[in-house]
Amino acid sequence: MNTLLILNPASGHGLGRKLRPRIERALRDAGVACDVLETSAPGDAVGLARDAAARGVGRVVAAGGDGTVHEVANGLLQAPPAADGATRPALATIPIGTGNDFAKLVGVHKLPPEEAAKRIAAGRVRVFDVGKVVGEYFDNSLGIGFDAEVARQANQATRLSGLAVYVVAVYKSFVSFRAPTLEVTSAAHSEAGPMMMLECSIGRSAGGGFYLTPDADPADGLLDVCLIRKVGLAKFLRYVPRVLSGKHTGLKEVAMFRTASLRIRSADRPLLLHLDGEVRAPDAREIEVALEAGRLRVLVGV
């Protein structure tokens, strides 16, 4: 199978650049012959992946973090699909970023390049769902409210890595965060009021290890939604460990539901979103979120 490696040299605060020779060698040793293209600016991976799909590449490996995977997935999803409606190339990843939540879904989380390459070489093909909002796809999660502010703070971090980036960002975000007043409408659940956050997920975790939707299945044809109503600072910080372990779902301030689509309206300000950790400010107070079932072909490590 012809393979393209799209590598983000800036991932992991420059770790991608240092690891490139090792990643290429790991793939070669695993029997994966590939061409290599590096990104040079945000958004580059979208075009590189879209062009790869047009050329008939069978497998695209994203070496980077969740942002790199997000861009590669969007590029693949913009290309004409196969007969079954899924992307023609299969997406794989070698995780070298900060959060690496998508890597959990495909069985390569926390693996060194050598082990990730072996799993990619022997991986099985699955087809995952994706979400879409304001013309952009997300492969793992969409967040509004506090987690979007956390993503903004995390993207500004330069000295920390891994889950520590997001834990620190959680505490810093409380300095300026004001809970938005949201109206959420879906076939499964509707509610209006001040909300700390709203997470619409394909996968189980976001932010490098916050298991907001611990029972999510990326191929069940539904978005898993976690809604957390406004609570005080002390209580919210006390609940953070529960979210890290996915044990928050029964709290009275939390609503969990599954739906194929939902509408979100902000009563008091334009919405701030994160898509797979990438911050977006669409200058809109109302958005429609829709699930597209079986759209992203992936390689799951075995």
C-alpha positions as CSV (number, residue, x, y, z in Angstrom):
1,M,0.0,0.0,0.0
2,N,1.4,3.4,-1.0
3,T,1.8,5.6,2.1
4,L,2.4,9.3,2.7
5,L,3.8,10.5,6.0
6,I,2.7,14.1,6.8
7,L,5.0,15.4,9.6
8,N,4.5,18.5,11.7
9,P,8.0,19.5,12.8
10,A,6.6,22.0,15.3
11,S,4.6,19.3,17.2
12,G,5.5,18.8,20.8
13,H,7.4,22.1,21.0
14,G,9.7,21.1,18.2
15,L,9.9,17.4,19.0
16,G,8.6,16.5,15.5
17,R,11.7,18.0,13.9
18,K,14.0,16.1,16.1
19,L,12.1,12.8,15.7
20,R,11.8,12.9,11.9
21,P,14.8,10.5,11.2
22,R,13.7,8.1,13.9
23,I,10.1,8.1,12.6
24,E,11.2,7.4,9.0
25,R,13.5,4.7,10.2
26,A,10.8,3.1,12.3
27,L,8.3,3.0,9.4
28,R,11.0,1.6,7.1
29,D,12.0,-1.1,9.6
30,A,8.3,-2.0,10.0
31,G,8.0,-2.5,6.3
32,V,6.2,0.7,5.5
33,A,7.7,2.5,2.5
34,C,6.5,6.1,2.4
35,D,7.1,9.5,1.0
36,V,7.5,12.3,3.6
37,L,6.1,15.8,3.5
38,E,6.6,18.4,6.3
39,T,4.1,21.1,7.2
40,S,5.5,24.6,7.3
41,A,2.5,26.6,8.6
42,P,-0.9,26.0,10.3
43,G,-3.4,24.6,7.7
44,D,-0.7,23.0,5.5
45,A,-1.7,19.5,6.3
46,V,-5.2,20.0,5.0
47,G,-4.0,20.6,1.5
48,L,-1.3,17.9,1.6
49,A,-3.8,15.3,2.7
50,R,-6.4,16.4,0.2
51,D,-3.9,16.2,-2.6
52,A,-2.7,12.8,-1.4
53,A,-6.3,11.5,-1.6
54,A,-6.6,12.9,-5.2
55,R,-3.4,11.0,-6.2
56,G,-4.7,7.7,-4.9
57,V,-2.5,7.4,-1.8
58,G,-3.8,4.4,0.2
59,R,-2.6,5.4,3.6
60,V,-1.7,8.8,5.3
61,V,0.2,8.8,8.5
62,A,-0.1,12.0,10.5
63,A,3.0,12.5,12.7
64,G,2.1,15.2,15.2
65,G,-0.5,16.0,17.8
66,D,-4.3,16.2,17.7
67,G,-4.0,19.4,15.6
68,T,-2.1,17.7,12.9
69,V,-4.5,14.8,12.9
70,H,-7.4,17.3,12.7
71,E,-5.9,18.9,9.6
72,V,-5.1,15.7,7.9
73,A,-8.6,14.3,8.6
74,N,-10.2,17.5,7.2
75,G,-8.1,17.2,4.0
76,L,-9.1,13.6,3.5
77,L,-12.7,14.4,4.1
78,Q,-12.7,17.2,1.6
79,A,-11.7,14.7,-1.2
80,P,-14.2,12.6,-3.1
81,P,-15.1,9.5,-0.9
82,A,-15.0,5.9,-1.8
83,A,-18.1,3.9,-2.8
84,D,-18.9,3.2,0.9
85,G,-18.9,6.9,1.7
86,A,-15.7,6.8,3.7
87,T,-12.4,8.5,2.8
88,R,-10.3,6.6,0.3
89,P,-7.0,6.7,2.2
90,A,-6.9,5.3,5.7
91,L,-5.6,7.7,8.4
92,A,-3.0,6.6,10.9
93,T,-1.0,8.6,13.4
94,I,2.3,8.6,15.2
95,P,1.6,10.7,18.3
96,I,4.2,13.4,19.2
97,G,2.0,16.2,20.3
98,T,0.6,17.5,23.5
99,G,-2.8,15.9,24.0
100,N,-2.8,12.9,21.6
101,D,-6.4,12.0,22.3
102,F,-7.0,10.6,18.8
103,A,-4.1,8.2,19.3
104,K,-6.2,6.6,22.1
105,L,-8.9,5.7,19.5
106,V,-6.4,4.0,17.2
107,G,-4.3,2.1,19.7
108,V,-1.0,4.0,19.6
109,H,-1.3,6.3,22.6
110,K,2.0,6.8,24.5
111,L,3.8,4.5,22.1
112,P,7.3,5.4,20.8
113,P,7.7,5.7,17.1
114,E,9.0,2.2,16.7
115,E,6.0,0.6,18.4
116,A,3.5,2.9,16.7
117,A,5.0,2.0,13.3
118,K,4.7,-1.7,13.9
119,R,1.1,-1.3,14.9
120,I,0.4,0.8,11.8
121,A,2.0,-1.9,9.6
122,A,-0.2,-4.6,11.1
123,G,-3.2,-2.4,11.7
124,R,-6.8,-3.2,10.8
125,V,-9.0,-0.8,8.9
126,R,-12.0,0.6,10.6
127,V,-14.4,3.4,9.6
128,F,-15.1,6.1,12.2
129,D,-17.8,8.8,12.5
130,V,-16.9,12.5,12.3
131,G,-18.7,15.6,13.4
132,K,-19.1,18.8,11.3
133,V,-19.8,22.4,12.4
134,V,-19.4,25.8,10.6
135,G,-18.0,23.9,7.6
136,E,-15.2,22.1,9.4
137,Y,-14.9,18.5,10.5
138,F,-13.8,17.2,13.9
139,D,-12.5,13.7,14.4
140,N,-12.6,13.5,18.2
141,S,-14.3,16.4,20.0
142,L,-16.0,19.8,19.8
143,G,-16.0,21.9,23.0
144,I,-17.8,25.1,24.0
145,G,-17.4,27.1,27.1
146,F,-14.8,26.3,29.7
147,D,-13.0,23.7,27.7
148,A,-12.6,26.0,24.7
149,E,-11.0,28.5,27.0
150,V,-8.7,25.8,28.4
151,A,-7.7,24.9,24.8
152,R,-6.9,28.6,24.2
153,Q,-4.7,28.7,27.3
154,A,-3.1,25.4,26.5
155,N,-2.2,26.5,23.0
156,Q,-0.3,29.4,24.6
157,A,1.8,27.1,26.8
158,T,5.5,26.8,25.9
159,R,7.2,25.0,28.8
160,L,4.9,22.2,29.8
161,S,3.9,19.0,27.9
162,G,1.3,16.3,28.0
163,L,-1.6,16.3,30.5
164,A,0.3,18.9,32.6
165,V,-0.4,21.5,30.0
166,Y,-4.2,21.0,30.3
167,V,-4.2,20.7,34.1
168,V,-2.4,24.1,34.4
169,A,-4.7,25.6,31.7
170,V,-7.8,24.5,33.7
171,Y,-6.7,26.5,36.7
172,K,-5.5,29.5,34.7
173,S,-8.8,29.6,32.8
174,F,-10.8,30.4,35.9
175,V,-9.1,33.8,36.1
176,S,-11.1,35.2,33.2
177,F,-13.8,32.6,32.5
178,R,-17.5,33.6,32.6
179,A,-20.0,30.8,32.0
180,P,-22.0,31.4,28.8
181,T,-25.8,31.2,28.7
182,L,-26.6,28.5,26.2
183,E,-29.7,27.0,24.6
184,V,-29.1,23.4,23.5
185,T,-31.7,21.7,21.4
186,S,-31.6,18.1,20.2
187,A,-33.9,15.1,19.7
188,A,-32.5,13.5,22.9
189,H,-32.2,16.4,25.3
190,S,-32.9,20.1,25.3
191,E,-31.9,22.7,28.0
192,A,-31.2,26.3,28.4
193,G,-29.2,28.2,31.1
194,P,-25.7,29.2,32.2
195,M,-23.3,26.3,31.4
196,M,-19.7,25.7,32.3
197,M,-19.1,23.6,29.2
198,L,-20.6,21.5,26.5
199,E,-18.6,18.7,24.8
200,C,-19.8,16.9,21.7
201,S,-17.6,13.9,21.2
202,I,-16.7,11.1,18.8
203,G,-14.0,9.8,21.2
204,R,-13.8,9.2,24.9
205,S,-11.3,11.9,26.0
206,A,-10.3,15.4,25.2
207,G,-7.6,17.8,26.5
208,G,-5.0,15.1,26.9
209,G,-6.9,12.9,29.3
210,F,-10.2,14.4,30.5
211,Y,-12.7,11.6,30.0
212,L,-15.8,13.8,29.5
213,T,-17.6,11.1,27.4
214,P,-16.0,7.9,28.8
215,D,-18.5,5.6,27.0
216,A,-18.3,7.1,23.5
217,D,-18.0,4.7,20.6
218,P,-16.4,6.3,17.5
219,A,-18.4,4.1,15.1
220,D,-21.9,4.1,16.7
221,G,-23.5,6.8,14.5
222,L,-24.1,9.2,17.4
223,L,-22.4,12.1,19.1
224,D,-21.8,11.7,22.9
225,V,-22.6,14.9,24.6
226,C,-21.5,16.0,28.1
227,L,-23.2,19.2,29.4
228,I,-22.0,20.6,32.7
229,R,-24.2,23.3,34.2
230,K,-22.7,26.3,35.9
231,V,-21.1,25.6,39.3
232,G,-18.9,27.6,41.7
233,L,-15.2,27.6,41.5
234,A,-14.5,25.4,44.5
235,K,-17.0,22.7,43.5
236,F,-15.7,22.7,39.9
237,L,-12.1,22.3,40.9
238,R,-13.2,19.5,43.3
239,Y,-14.8,17.7,40.4
240,V,-11.8,17.9,38.1
241,P,-10.3,14.6,39.4
242,R,-13.7,12.9,38.6
243,V,-13.6,14.1,35.0
244,L,-10.0,12.8,34.7
245,S,-11.3,9.4,35.5
246,G,-14.7,9.6,33.8
247,K,-16.6,9.3,37.1
248,H,-18.5,12.6,36.8
249,T,-21.4,11.3,34.7
250,G,-23.8,10.8,37.6
251,L,-23.4,14.2,39.2
252,K,-26.6,16.3,39.3
253,E,-24.8,19.2,37.5
254,V,-24.1,17.0,34.5
255,A,-26.3,15.8,31.7
256,M,-25.1,13.0,29.3
257,F,-26.9,12.1,26.1
258,R,-26.4,10.8,22.6
259,T,-27.7,12.5,19.4
260,A,-27.0,12.7,15.7
261,S,-27.3,16.5,15.6
262,L,-27.9,19.5,17.9
263,R,-28.3,23.2,17.7
264,I,-26.5,25.5,20.1
265,R,-27.3,29.1,20.7
266,S,-25.6,31.6,22.9
267,A,-27.8,34.3,24.5
268,D,-25.0,36.7,25.5
269,R,-21.9,36.5,23.3
270,P,-20.4,35.0,20.2
271,L,-19.5,31.3,20.6
272,L,-15.9,30.3,21.2
273,L,-15.2,26.7,20.1
274,H,-12.5,24.1,20.1
275,L,-12.4,21.5,17.4
276,D,-10.0,18.7,18.4
277,G,-8.2,21.3,20.5
278,E,-8.0,23.9,17.7
279,V,-9.7,27.1,18.8
280,R,-12.2,28.7,16.5
281,A,-14.2,31.9,16.9
282,P,-16.8,31.9,14.1
283,D,-18.4,35.2,15.1
284,A,-21.7,33.4,15.5
285,R,-24.2,33.0,18.3
286,E,-25.9,29.9,16.9
287,I,-24.4,26.8,15.3
288,E,-25.6,23.4,14.0
289,V,-23.6,20.4,14.9
290,A,-24.1,17.3,12.8
291,L,-22.7,13.8,12.9
292,E,-21.6,12.2,9.6
293,A,-21.5,8.4,10.2
294,G,-18.9,6.2,8.7
295,R,-16.9,8.9,7.0
296,L,-13.3,8.5,8.2
297,R,-11.3,5.4,7.3
298,V,-8.6,4.8,9.9
299,L,-5.9,2.3,10.7
300,V,-6.3,0.9,14.3
301,G,-3.1,-0.6,15.7
302,V,-3.1,-4.2,16.8
